[in-house]
Amino acid sequence: MHILYISYFYPPLGGPASLRNVKVVKYLAQEGISCDVITVSDIEYIQRDYSLLSECSEQRLIRTDSLDPMALFRKTGISKGNQATGLYMNTPENIKLWIRRLYLLDEKIGWNRFLIKAGRKALSETHYDLIYISLGPFSSGVGAYKLSKESGIPLVLDMRDYWNLLSDYNLQATTLHRKYAWNWEKRLYSYASLIVTATQGIERDIIKAFGPEFAEKTLTVYNGWDENDFIDLPAVPKPSEYTFSYFGSIYARRNMNAFYKALHRLLEEGKIPQNIKVRLFGNYFKETREEITQSGITNLIEIIPPLEHREALANMMASDVLLLVINSSSPYGTLTSKVGEYLRTQKPILAMVPYYGEAAELLRECGHNYICAMESADTIYHSLKRLFSETEHNYQIPWEMEKSKQVHNLANRLKEMLG
């Protein structure tokens, strides 16, 4: 089987979207399913991870131009090198949101004309059995749909996140924008031969919102973790401090304000280990850095620039507690990419997540019970008190979520589709 795999996010871009795509392509190849990948050439981006290039297993890589804002910003020459520019990192989120809302569907719709052109050329040169599109950006689904309609080749949608059901952003500026986006989401689900979702909650909510008929053509493929990534990890010295570690971005309605307040309260009461450190691994926007400045515990917080993936895993293993943040207004199936890797470490997880969400349910199934509301300093305070007083834990690893097993299920489903 040969697939035309389309994804805006692909190495050397780092982060969860690129990581999911490179692992899916890698393990599909091991299942005898080869992929040609269409992706964007170069953009302004929050993180690059060149270590992921060694895992790229596509048969052919096709890079295209784009006219979306991040690609255009890179073209100006203001953005250079591997790190995001100060201008991008310091632009307030409300201004970025205003720019995004100028566009139909999303701000990356400027990639579509190049995606379609590259796709048509690839389809004219090579026989493909499937077109596979990793979403978002959701506007690229329109390009994949047109390629599938023109060629008659079945389309598979990989929904890494919620689209119009996501409550964290109000990306649609007008009623017209909202109707246009909803119509395209319904059209893509109706047309696709298979809808892959990154969580069971996304699958459940799509079926509930758009129709029970989609239940027969959905499949959940968790991000999980790649067990091979945990073999021979780089040596990282165990910090001398009692360390809380957070990995990834903090964006939309997510923040650490209540966590900082709870920690500050415990510090004043003397109910906290003497030598403590909060480490945030990643690039953080202006709002997050201002929260740290106003936290009252600035001296305990350290920002560490993004690490290559395996080095980040090594630092997870060297941490005392891992931090997870999901705002309470997020939909049920919101499950950040790092959850699988967190569970694999068998480290205590302070989960500031919705109590009845899929993330909390999965954590409880694996023996993790430090679950509190991101917005509630009181619930975080009491969870921290329990965390400091309890020394023995019995955490379970959900081996069925391991990446090769998840992609094996996907490969079987794709093969069944094509007989």
HUJOTA-V573908 format. One record per backbone hydrogen bond with DSSP energy under -1.0 kcal/mol. NH is the residue of the N-H (numbers start at 0). CO is the residue of the C=O. E is the energy in kcal/mol with one decimal. If there is no record, write none. Layout:
nh=NH co=CO e=E
nh=NH co=CO e=E
This chain:
nh=2 co=33 e=-2.7
nh=3 co=129 e=-2.6
nh=4 co=35 e=-3.1
nh=5 co=131 e=-3.4
nh=6 co=37 e=-2.5
nh=12 co=9 e=-1.7
nh=13 co=46 e=-2.2
nh=18 co=14 e=-2.2
nh=19 co=15 e=-2.5
nh=20 co=16 e=-2.1
nh=21 co=17 e=-2.7
nh=22 co=18 e=-1.9
nh=23 co=19 e=-2.3
nh=24 co=20 e=-2.5
nh=25 co=21 e=-2.0
nh=26 co=22 e=-2.6
nh=27 co=23 e=-2.3
nh=28 co=24 e=-1.9
nh=29 co=25 e=-1.2
nh=31 co=28 e=-1.5
nh=32 co=27 e=-2.7
nh=33 co=0 e=-2.1
nh=35 co=2 e=-2.6
nh=36 co=59 e=-2.8
nh=37 co=4 e=-2.6
nh=38 co=61 e=-2.6
nh=40 co=63 e=-2.2
nh=43 co=69 e=-1.7
nh=48 co=11 e=-3.0
nh=51 co=48 e=-1.3
nh=52 co=49 e=-1.1
nh=54 co=51 e=-1.6
nh=55 co=52 e=-1.0
nh=58 co=34 e=-3.2
nh=61 co=36 e=-3.5
nh=63 co=38 e=-2.1
nh=66 co=109 e=-1.1
nh=71 co=67 e=-2.5
nh=72 co=68 e=-2.5
nh=73 co=69 e=-1.4
nh=74 co=70 e=-1.7
nh=75 co=71 e=-1.2
nh=76 co=73 e=-1.1
nh=88 co=84 e=-2.4
nh=89 co=85 e=-2.2
nh=95 co=91 e=-1.7
nh=96 co=92 e=-2.7
nh=97 co=93 e=-1.8
nh=98 co=94 e=-2.1
nh=99 co=95 e=-2.4
nh=100 co=96 e=-2.0
nh=101 co=98 e=-1.5
nh=102 co=99 e=-1.4
nh=105 co=103 e=-2.3
nh=108 co=105 e=-1.3
nh=110 co=107 e=-2.0
nh=111 co=108 e=-1.4
nh=114 co=110 e=-2.5
nh=115 co=111 e=-3.0
nh=116 co=112 e=-1.8
nh=117 co=113 e=-2.5
nh=118 co=114 e=-2.6
nh=119 co=115 e=-2.7
nh=120 co=116 e=-1.9
nh=121 co=117 e=-2.5
nh=122 co=118 e=-2.7
nh=123 co=119 e=-1.6
nh=124 co=120 e=-1.0
nh=125 co=121 e=-2.0
nh=128 co=1 e=-3.3
nh=129 co=1 e=-1.1
nh=130 co=153 e=-2.5
nh=131 co=3 e=-2.7
nh=132 co=155 e=-2.7
nh=133 co=5 e=-2.8
nh=134 co=157 e=-3.2
nh=139 co=136 e=-1.0
nh=140 co=137 e=-1.3
nh=141 co=138 e=-1.3
nh=143 co=139 e=-2.2
nh=144 co=140 e=-2.3
nh=145 co=141 e=-2.2
nh=146 co=142 e=-2.0
nh=147 co=143 e=-2.3
nh=148 co=144 e=-2.7
nh=149 co=145 e=-2.3
nh=150 co=146 e=-1.9
nh=151 co=147 e=-2.5
nh=155 co=130 e=-2.7
nh=156 co=193 e=-2.5
nh=157 co=132 e=-2.8
nh=158 co=195 e=-3.9
nh=159 co=134 e=-2.7
nh=159 co=157 e=-1.1
nh=165 co=162 e=-1.4
nh=177 co=173 e=-2.2
nh=178 co=174 e=-2.6
nh=179 co=175 e=-2.4
nh=180 co=176 e=-2.4
nh=181 co=177 e=-2.7
nh=182 co=178 e=-2.5
nh=183 co=179 e=-1.9
nh=184 co=180 e=-2.4
nh=185 co=181 e=-2.5
nh=186 co=182 e=-2.3
nh=187 co=183 e=-2.5
nh=188 co=184 e=-2.1
nh=189 co=185 e=-2.3
nh=190 co=186 e=-2.1
nh=191 co=187 e=-2.6
nh=192 co=154 e=-2.7
nh=193 co=154 e=-1.0
nh=194 co=216 e=-2.8
nh=195 co=156 e=-3.7
nh=196 co=218 e=-2.6
nh=197 co=158 e=-1.8
nh=202 co=198 e=-1.6
nh=203 co=199 e=-2.9
nh=204 co=200 e=-2.7
nh=205 co=201 e=-2.2
nh=206 co=202 e=-2.0
nh=207 co=203 e=-2.2
nh=208 co=204 e=-2.4
nh=209 co=205 e=-2.7
nh=210 co=206 e=-1.6
nh=213 co=210 e=-1.6
nh=214 co=211 e=-1.7
nh=216 co=213 e=-1.4
nh=218 co=194 e=-2.1
nh=220 co=196 e=-3.2
nh=228 co=225 e=-1.7
nh=229 co=226 e=-1.5
nh=230 co=227 e=-1.1
nh=241 co=274 e=-3.2
nh=243 co=276 e=-2.8
nh=244 co=320 e=-2.5
nh=245 co=278 e=-2.8
nh=247 co=280 e=-2.3
nh=253 co=250 e=-2.4
nh=259 co=255 e=-2.5
nh=260 co=256 e=-2.1
nh=261 co=257 e=-2.4
nh=262 co=258 e=-2.5
nh=263 co=259 e=-2.5
nh=264 co=260 e=-2.3
nh=265 co=261 e=-2.1
nh=266 co=262 e=-2.2
nh=267 co=263 e=-2.2
nh=268 co=264 e=-1.7
nh=270 co=265 e=-2.4
nh=276 co=241 e=-2.4
nh=277 co=299 e=-3.2
nh=278 co=243 e=-3.4
nh=279 co=301 e=-3.0
nh=280 co=245 e=-3.3
nh=281 co=303 e=-2.6
nh=285 co=88 e=-1.6
nh=288 co=284 e=-1.9
nh=289 co=285 e=-2.2
nh=290 co=286 e=-1.9
nh=291 co=287 e=-1.6
nh=292 co=288 e=-1.9
nh=293 co=289 e=-1.9
nh=294 co=291 e=-1.3
nh=299 co=296 e=-2.4
nh=300 co=297 e=-1.3
nh=301 co=277 e=-2.9
nh=303 co=279 e=-3.2
nh=311 co=307 e=-2.3
nh=312 co=308 e=-2.1
nh=313 co=309 e=-2.1
nh=314 co=310 e=-1.8
nh=315 co=311 e=-1.9
nh=316 co=312 e=-2.3
nh=317 co=313 e=-1.1
nh=318 co=315 e=-1.4
nh=319 co=242 e=-1.3
nh=320 co=242 e=-2.1
nh=321 co=347 e=-2.6
nh=322 co=244 e=-2.9
nh=323 co=349 e=-2.2
nh=325 co=351 e=-2.7
nh=329 co=326 e=-1.7
nh=333 co=330 e=-1.8
nh=338 co=335 e=-1.8
nh=341 co=337 e=-2.8
nh=342 co=338 e=-2.7
nh=343 co=339 e=-1.8
nh=344 co=340 e=-1.4
nh=349 co=321 e=-2.5
nh=350 co=348 e=-1.1
nh=350 co=369 e=-2.7
nh=351 co=323 e=-2.8
nh=352 co=350 e=-1.5
nh=352 co=371 e=-1.0
nh=356 co=353 e=-1.6
nh=357 co=331 e=-2.8
nh=360 co=356 e=-2.0
nh=361 co=357 e=-2.5
nh=362 co=358 e=-2.3
nh=363 co=359 e=-2.6
nh=364 co=360 e=-2.1
nh=365 co=361 e=-1.1
nh=366 co=363 e=-1.8
nh=367 co=362 e=-2.7
nh=370 co=368 e=-1.4
nh=371 co=350 e=-2.5
nh=375 co=372 e=-1.5
nh=379 co=375 e=-1.8
nh=380 co=376 e=-2.5
nh=381 co=377 e=-2.2
nh=382 co=378 e=-1.9
nh=383 co=379 e=-2.5
nh=384 co=380 e=-2.1
nh=385 co=381 e=-1.9
nh=386 co=382 e=-2.4
nh=387 co=383 e=-2.5
nh=388 co=384 e=-1.3
nh=389 co=385 e=-1.9
nh=395 co=365 e=-2.4
nh=398 co=396 e=-1.9
nh=400 co=397 e=-2.6
nh=401 co=398 e=-1.7
nh=402 co=224 e=-4.0
nh=405 co=401 e=-2.1
nh=406 co=402 e=-2.8
nh=407 co=403 e=-1.7
nh=408 co=404 e=-1.8
nh=409 co=405 e=-1.7
nh=410 co=406 e=-3.0
nh=411 co=407 e=-2.2
nh=412 co=408 e=-1.9
nh=413 co=409 e=-2.5
nh=414 co=410 e=-2.4
nh=415 co=411 e=-2.2
nh=416 co=412 e=-2.2
nh=417 co=413 e=-1.5
